[in-house]
Amino acid sequence: LDHKLVEEFSKDELGRLASSFEAMQDKLKLTQSELLKKERLSTIGQMASSIIHDFRNPLTNISLGLSMLETNTSMPAQRRNELFEQTRGAIHRITQMTQELLEFSRGEIRLDKRPANISNVVNEVASLMREDISKHSIQFNVDAECSRMCFIDKERLQRALVNILNNAVDATPKGGEILLKVFEENNNVILMVRDSGPGVPAEIRSTLFEPFVTNGKTGGTGLGLAITKKLIEQHGGSVEFETVAGQGTTFFVKIPANVG
């Protein structure tokens, strides 16, 4: 688009034709510039939408917790402590999510891997998610009877599991069911999350783990699953899914079952 044609012709018919081509070039360059600008703005908007969606739940928990702590002065000490811990946990999750977004944008997520009992890791996530899942009138079943030790970044793996569970909650209708299960297979630990939702639409199955791809949800753009895939792969594992239209989706997170 930058090549000048007029300079190669005299002011005859070909020269006038070249001038017309240059006018078209200028219009195309302007159109190209506008399209690039809109594309950049669209990307920024998608990122903002994803961040707002991911932050909404912990921010809501903080707001509700602080409101109850402020207004209910006769609250039993045990319940007050529970609300305090839930609020502190929500603040910690926002901090972790912010760090993950920054690291993901740079193309690398740093891990602090240590030996951990995978059953304890999963049960902590289940405890964290149980109340929120029940608010959606969804049955939540957990089978975490696995004593295997794994060399993992506990908080990052839990965050990845929360991302998958949040995706399952968004996909599951009221009265539905979510199963979180852990089992061993060929010297790997498998974390399985199964929902009873409508299944992943065929048109996005091949791109579900890419940034800004949504599984038909009312909010969010799929950035959580993109981060999840990156986290799992940096643990030396993998994440896959199976889906059946009208019957639900099952995610399988595979982590090497070792301590070093």
C-alpha positions as CSV (number, residue, x, y, z in Angstrom):
1,L,0.0,0.0,0.0
2,D,3.0,2.3,0.3
3,H,4.3,1.9,-3.2
4,K,3.8,5.1,-5.3
5,L,2.6,4.5,-8.9
6,V,2.3,8.1,-10.2
7,E,6.1,8.6,-10.2
8,E,6.4,5.8,-12.8
9,F,4.0,7.3,-15.4
10,S,3.7,10.6,-17.3
11,K,0.5,12.7,-17.2
12,D,-1.3,10.6,-19.8
13,E,-4.2,8.1,-19.4
14,L,-1.9,5.6,-17.6
15,G,-0.8,8.5,-15.3
16,R,-4.4,9.3,-14.5
17,L,-5.1,5.6,-13.8
18,A,-2.1,5.5,-11.5
19,S,-3.4,8.5,-9.6
20,S,-6.8,6.7,-9.2
21,F,-4.9,3.7,-7.8
22,E,-3.0,5.9,-5.4
23,A,-6.3,7.4,-4.2
24,M,-7.6,3.8,-3.6
25,Q,-4.3,3.0,-1.7
26,D,-4.9,5.9,0.6
27,K,-8.4,4.8,1.3
28,L,-7.3,1.2,1.9
29,K,-4.5,2.4,4.3
30,L,-7.1,4.4,6.3
31,T,-9.5,1.5,6.4
32,Q,-6.7,-0.8,7.5
33,S,-5.7,1.6,10.3
34,E,-9.3,1.8,11.6
35,L,-9.7,-2.0,11.5
36,L,-6.5,-2.5,13.5
37,K,-7.6,0.2,16.0
38,K,-11.0,-1.5,16.5
39,E,-9.3,-4.9,16.8
40,R,-7.1,-3.6,19.6
41,L,-10.0,-2.0,21.4
42,S,-12.0,-5.2,21.0
43,T,-9.1,-7.2,22.6
44,I,-8.9,-4.8,25.5
45,G,-12.7,-5.0,25.9
46,Q,-12.6,-8.8,26.0
47,M,-9.8,-8.8,28.5
48,A,-11.7,-6.3,30.7
49,S,-14.9,-8.5,30.4
50,S,-13.0,-11.6,31.5
51,I,-11.4,-9.9,34.5
52,I,-14.7,-8.4,35.6
53,H,-16.4,-11.8,35.4
54,D,-13.6,-13.7,37.2
55,F,-13.4,-11.1,40.0
56,R,-17.2,-10.8,40.5
57,N,-17.7,-13.8,42.7
58,P,-14.9,-13.1,45.2
59,L,-15.8,-9.4,45.3
60,T,-19.4,-10.3,46.0
61,N,-18.3,-12.6,48.8
62,I,-16.2,-9.8,50.3
63,S,-19.1,-7.4,50.1
64,L,-21.6,-9.8,51.7
65,G,-19.2,-10.9,54.4
66,L,-18.3,-7.3,55.4
67,S,-22.0,-6.3,55.4
68,M,-23.0,-9.2,57.7
69,L,-20.0,-8.5,60.0
70,E,-21.1,-4.8,60.2
71,T,-24.8,-5.2,60.7
72,N,-25.1,-8.4,62.8
73,T,-23.5,-7.5,66.0
74,S,-25.0,-10.5,67.9
75,M,-23.5,-13.0,65.5
76,P,-22.0,-16.1,67.3
77,A,-18.2,-16.0,67.5
78,Q,-17.9,-19.1,65.4
79,R,-20.0,-17.7,62.6
80,R,-18.1,-14.4,62.7
81,N,-14.8,-16.3,62.4
82,E,-16.1,-18.2,59.4
83,L,-17.1,-15.0,57.7
84,F,-13.8,-13.5,58.5
85,E,-11.9,-16.4,57.0
86,Q,-14.2,-16.5,53.9
87,T,-13.6,-12.8,53.3
88,R,-9.8,-13.1,53.8
89,G,-9.9,-16.1,51.4
90,A,-11.7,-14.1,48.8
91,I,-9.1,-11.3,49.0
92,H,-6.4,-13.8,48.7
93,R,-8.0,-15.3,45.6
94,I,-8.2,-11.9,44.0
95,T,-4.5,-11.4,44.7
96,Q,-3.7,-14.7,43.1
97,M,-5.9,-14.1,40.1
98,T,-4.2,-10.7,39.5
99,Q,-0.8,-12.3,39.6
100,E,-1.9,-15.1,37.2
101,L,-3.2,-12.6,34.7
102,L,0.0,-10.6,34.8
103,E,2.1,-13.8,34.4
104,F,-0.2,-15.2,31.7
105,S,0.1,-12.0,29.7
106,R,3.9,-12.4,29.8
107,G,3.6,-16.0,28.6
108,E,5.0,-17.7,31.7
109,I,3.6,-18.7,35.1
110,R,6.1,-19.3,37.8
111,L,5.4,-22.3,40.1
112,D,6.5,-23.0,43.6
113,K,6.3,-26.9,43.6
114,R,6.3,-28.9,46.8
115,P,5.2,-32.4,47.9
116,A,1.4,-32.4,48.7
117,N,-1.3,-34.9,49.4
118,I,-3.6,-34.6,46.4
119,S,-6.7,-35.7,48.4
120,N,-6.1,-32.8,50.9
121,V,-5.6,-30.4,48.0
122,V,-8.9,-31.4,46.4
123,N,-10.9,-31.5,49.6
124,E,-9.8,-27.9,50.4
125,V,-11.1,-26.8,47.0
126,A,-14.4,-28.7,47.6
127,S,-14.8,-27.0,51.0
128,L,-14.2,-23.6,49.4
129,M,-16.7,-24.2,46.5
130,R,-19.4,-26.1,48.3
131,E,-21.4,-23.1,49.6
132,D,-21.2,-21.2,46.3
133,I,-22.3,-24.3,44.3
134,S,-25.3,-24.9,46.7
135,K,-26.5,-21.3,46.2
136,H,-27.1,-22.3,42.5
137,S,-29.3,-25.2,43.6
138,I,-26.7,-27.7,42.2
139,Q,-25.9,-31.0,43.9
140,F,-22.1,-31.2,44.6
141,N,-20.6,-34.7,45.1
142,V,-17.0,-35.3,46.0
143,D,-14.9,-38.5,45.9
144,A,-11.3,-37.6,46.9
145,E,-10.1,-40.9,48.4
146,C,-6.6,-40.8,47.0
147,S,-3.6,-40.7,49.3
148,R,-1.0,-40.2,46.6
149,M,1.6,-37.5,47.0
150,C,2.3,-35.1,44.1
151,F,5.0,-32.5,43.5
152,I,2.9,-29.4,42.8
153,D,2.3,-25.8,43.3
154,K,-0.7,-26.3,45.6
155,E,-2.3,-22.9,45.3
156,R,-1.9,-22.8,41.5
157,L,-3.3,-26.3,41.0
158,Q,-6.2,-25.4,43.3
159,R,-6.8,-22.3,41.3
160,A,-6.9,-24.3,38.1
161,L,-9.4,-26.7,39.7
162,V,-11.6,-23.8,40.8
163,N,-11.6,-22.4,37.2
164,I,-12.9,-25.7,35.9
165,L,-15.5,-25.9,38.7
166,N,-16.7,-22.4,38.0
167,N,-17.0,-23.3,34.4
168,A,-19.1,-26.4,35.4
169,V,-21.3,-24.2,37.7
170,D,-21.9,-21.8,34.8
171,A,-22.9,-24.7,32.5
172,T,-25.1,-26.6,35.0
173,P,-28.8,-25.7,35.3
174,K,-30.6,-25.6,38.7
175,G,-31.3,-29.0,40.0
176,G,-28.2,-30.3,38.1
177,E,-25.2,-32.2,39.5
178,I,-21.5,-31.7,39.6
179,L,-19.1,-34.5,40.5
180,L,-15.5,-33.9,41.6
181,K,-13.5,-37.1,41.7
182,V,-9.8,-38.1,42.1
183,F,-8.2,-41.4,41.1
184,E,-4.9,-42.9,40.0
185,E,-4.2,-44.1,36.5
186,N,-0.8,-45.3,35.0
187,N,1.3,-43.4,37.6
188,N,-0.8,-40.3,37.1
189,V,-3.4,-38.6,39.3
190,I,-6.6,-37.7,37.5
191,L,-8.8,-34.9,38.7
192,M,-12.2,-35.3,37.1
193,V,-15.0,-32.7,37.1
194,R,-18.3,-33.8,35.5
195,D,-21.4,-31.6,35.1
196,S,-24.9,-32.3,33.9
197,G,-25.1,-29.3,31.6
198,P,-26.0,-29.1,27.9
199,G,-22.5,-29.9,26.8
200,V,-19.9,-27.8,24.9
201,P,-21.2,-26.4,21.6
202,A,-19.6,-28.2,18.7
203,E,-18.4,-25.0,17.1
204,I,-16.0,-24.1,20.0
205,R,-14.8,-27.6,21.1
206,S,-11.5,-27.3,19.2
207,T,-10.8,-23.8,20.7
208,L,-12.2,-24.1,24.2
209,F,-8.9,-23.6,25.9
210,E,-7.9,-20.5,23.8
211,P,-8.3,-17.0,25.3
212,F,-11.6,-15.3,24.9
213,V,-13.6,-18.4,23.9
214,T,-16.8,-18.8,25.9
215,N,-18.8,-21.9,26.5
216,G,-22.2,-20.1,25.9
217,K,-22.0,-18.4,29.3
218,T,-23.7,-15.1,30.1
219,G,-20.4,-13.7,31.4
220,G,-16.7,-14.2,30.9
221,T,-14.7,-15.0,27.8
222,G,-12.9,-18.3,28.6
223,L,-9.7,-16.8,29.8
224,G,-9.9,-18.9,33.0
225,L,-9.7,-22.1,31.0
226,A,-6.7,-20.7,29.0
227,I,-4.9,-20.0,32.3
228,T,-5.9,-23.4,33.6
229,K,-4.4,-25.2,30.6
230,K,-1.1,-23.2,31.0
231,L,-1.0,-24.1,34.8
232,I,-1.5,-27.8,34.2
233,E,1.0,-28.0,31.4
234,Q,3.7,-26.3,33.5
235,H,3.0,-29.1,36.1
236,G,4.0,-31.6,33.4
237,G,0.3,-32.6,33.0
238,S,-2.5,-32.2,30.6
239,V,-6.2,-31.2,30.6
240,E,-8.8,-32.7,28.2
241,F,-12.6,-32.9,28.1
242,E,-15.3,-35.1,26.8
243,T,-18.8,-33.7,26.1
244,V,-22.2,-35.1,25.0
245,A,-24.9,-32.7,23.8
246,G,-27.7,-32.6,26.3
247,Q,-25.9,-34.8,28.8
248,G,-22.9,-32.8,30.1
249,T,-19.2,-32.3,30.0
250,T,-16.3,-34.0,31.9
251,F,-12.9,-32.5,32.3
252,F,-9.9,-34.6,33.1
253,V,-6.8,-33.0,34.6
254,K,-3.8,-35.4,34.5
255,I,-0.9,-34.7,36.9
256,P,2.2,-36.9,37.3
257,A,2.0,-38.9,40.6
258,N,5.4,-38.3,42.0
259,V,7.2,-36.3,44.7
260,G,10.2,-35.0,42.8
